[in-house]
């Protein structure tokens, strides 16, 4: 699973807008679960140097959940070539 609100440095591997909601932790659960079970999410969890971190920030129109992972240079290049948009 993910850690919350710890080290914010690393590679941004996922983000999702949550909109304006009363409890962003609850609304973040679905996109985090979908990410965790996607090909990208499985690859990140398997190849990250430590446990990926998610955090929730206030966005212009609500909240945004972001997942950050510390990747080796080789894995970061692989991520950039295969998954980055």
Secondary structure, DSSP 8 states (H G I E B T S, - for coil): --EESS---SEEEEEEEEES-S-HHHHHHHHHHHHHTSHHHHHHHHH-SS--EEEEEEETTEEEEEEEE---HHHHHHHHHHT--
